Amino acid sequence: MALLEIKDMEVSYGFIRAIKGISFKVEKGEIIALIGANGAGKTTTLHALSGLIPLDAGSITFNEQDLTKIPAHERVAMGMAQVPEGRRVFQQLTVQKNLMLGAYSRKDQSGIAENLDEVFTRFPRLKERRNQIAGTLSGGEQQMLAMGRALMSKPDIMLLDEPSMGLSPILVSEIFDIIKHINESGTTVLLVEQNAKKALSIANRAYVLETGNIILSGKAEDLMNDDSVRKAYLGES
Amino acid sequence: MFISYLLSGVSLGAIYALIALGYTMVYGIAKMLNFAHGDVIMVGGYVAFTLSVTLGGSAWVAIIGSIVFCTLVGIVIEKVAYKPLRSASKLAVLITAIGVSYFLQNLALLIFGSNSRNFQSLVSIPVISIGQATVPGETIVTIGVSILIVIGLMLFINKSKSGAAMLAVSEDRGAAELMGINVNKTISLTFAIGSGLAAIAGILMCSQYPMIGPYTGQMPGIKAFIAAVFGGIGSIPGAMIGGVVIGIIENLSKAYISSQLSDAITFVILILTLVIKPTGLFGKKLKEKV
């Protein structure tokens, strides 16, 4: 049984049918990339998985439970965390408060403290700035904070939406290294990216989304060598 | 004389501040103006009146009964009137709030009639003299109670988990949901707290100005709204300082300018705030960082 299984999912955004019946699977321990151009429906897919928008049809099964009717806030405790597009850290709160909000659905105080130490070890810069207001952090630091915040819920799966957006190439590489490390320490990752090259370089498998449909899927290395993918998403001719 | 005018201004302002806190918290978290908030003061006053005068209960019974009742009223109003409109336009919510306000006023009219009733002060502290000025016990109690409440509220918001949830929801509802925060519950809690504060404000106000009628909440509600806007709607320190400033200005203009003009002066403050600094004293303009 896959950790996360999406079947025939349809989602509308306002009057627009953004996702037109897609199915895909994420196995435990994998890094799965969902690539596609702007407007392909990548963010909508993640919003639907987290429960921020309802499904029109289809189903989401996570950890063998049907998520379709479960409200967004309960999905966190079930082991699903999202690092949203544009980071969306709480700008007016301190770094530490942001991290503690990540652990909102947990009650094991000692476990939370342990987790906080882990996050600070993984992101030393966040430790230095723990009492700083999050809005004053740089874009890269805010991305780290958003990832640390998601880790604080001790998720089985982490959904990442455009982690490379607006970051310098060096920072992008750093962020992708961190994603890989997070995966290696046991968290399954579903990664949504416009930067297909980077995403495919760390993913096990990938799905290509185009105007609400999955048009291609396979092993990341196979997709990397696929002519149509190279032309459309890797900027090669 | 000035000292006693000033002190009674501060105490009037403290009442406005308690009401303004409800306005500003609900605005910050639910992103709506709850124009029925002022009428919850009236409900609080009537409940305290009924418990103490009609049923002969003790002051504490009246106070606690009134707070509990208004808290429930706040939760019910939010569930019945506002929650179904969560994704509706702001205008629809605003009109609904005005509708709720009329509903509460007319319900009070139906139950208690149109005549104002004499409220008996629930505060039994004697007049205190400071130098040559005399200060009624109600004034001292009002100021003291308000300070305690504000400290308690700040501690709750900045130290408790529910308080953190409120701050998170007020900044980014979607991101708060992704943290596992139940947004509906948080909004409900905000209405509960705001309405409880309105009940306390109602009791304090009716103890100082011992009359209660169906429209008792209207004017203080509007003044508190002005205080919230003046302080920067959404900001808790803004609501407190705005309330006290409006109270002092109102009382001093009653004393030294004209008691008929004092309301007009308060409204001029609203207009000036909206023209000169629409975000108010402590209002924040959020900058988006990508």
HADDOCK unambig.tbl for C-alpha pairs under 7 A between the chains (distance, minus, plus):
assign (segid A and resid 72 and name CA) (segid B and resid 177 and name CA) 6.14 0.50 0.50
assign (segid A and resid 72 and name CA) (segid B and resid 178 and name CA) 6.77 0.50 0.50
assign (segid A and resid 73 and name CA) (segid B and resid 177 and name CA) 5.11 0.50 0.50
assign (segid A and resid 73 and name CA) (segid B and resid 178 and name CA) 6.26 0.50 0.50
assign (segid A and resid 73 and name CA) (segid B and resid 179 and name CA) 6.87 0.50 0.50
assign (segid A and resid 73 and name CA) (segid B and resid 180 and name CA) 3.80 0.50 0.50
assign (segid A and resid 73 and name CA) (segid B and resid 181 and name CA) 5.41 0.50 0.50
assign (segid A and resid 73 and name CA) (segid B and resid 182 and name CA) 5.63 0.50 0.50
assign (segid A and resid 74 and name CA) (segid B and resid 180 and name CA) 6.02 0.50 0.50
assign (segid A and resid 76 and name CA) (segid B and resid 178 and name CA) 6.93 0.50 0.50
assign (segid A and resid 76 and name CA) (segid B and resid 179 and name CA) 6.73 0.50 0.50
assign (segid A and resid 76 and name CA) (segid B and resid 180 and name CA) 5.24 0.50 0.50
assign (segid A and resid 77 and name CA) (segid B and resid 180 and name CA) 6.94 0.50 0.50
assign (segid A and resid 81 and name CA) (segid B and resid 178 and name CA) 6.94 0.50 0.50
assign (segid A and resid 82 and name CA) (segid B and resid 178 and name CA) 6.53 0.50 0.50
assign (segid A and resid 86 and name CA) (segid B and resid 290 and name CA) 6.16 0.50 0.50
assign (segid A and resid 88 and name CA) (segid B and resid 175 and name CA) 6.37 0.50 0.50
assign (segid A and resid 90 and name CA) (segid B and resid 168 and name CA) 6.59 0.50 0.50
assign (segid A and resid 90 and name CA) (segid B and resid 171 and name CA) 6.61 0.50 0.50
assign (segid A and resid 101 and name CA) (segid B and resid 179 and name CA) 6.28 0.50 0.50
assign (segid A and resid 102 and name CA) (segid B and resid 179 and name CA) 5.25 0.50 0.50
assign (segid A and resid 104 and name CA) (segid B and resid 179 and name CA) 6.29 0.50 0.50
assign (segid A and resid 104 and name CA) (segid B and resid 180 and name CA) 6.27 0.50 0.50
assign (segid A and resid 104 and name CA) (segid B and resid 181 and name CA) 6.91 0.50 0.50
assign (segid A and resid 105 and name CA) (segid B and resid 180 and name CA) 5.54 0.50 0.50
assign (segid A and resid 139 and name CA) (segid B and resid 290 and name CA) 6.61 0.50 0.50
assign (segid A and resid 166 and name CA) (segid B and resid 290 and name CA) 6.51 0.50 0.50
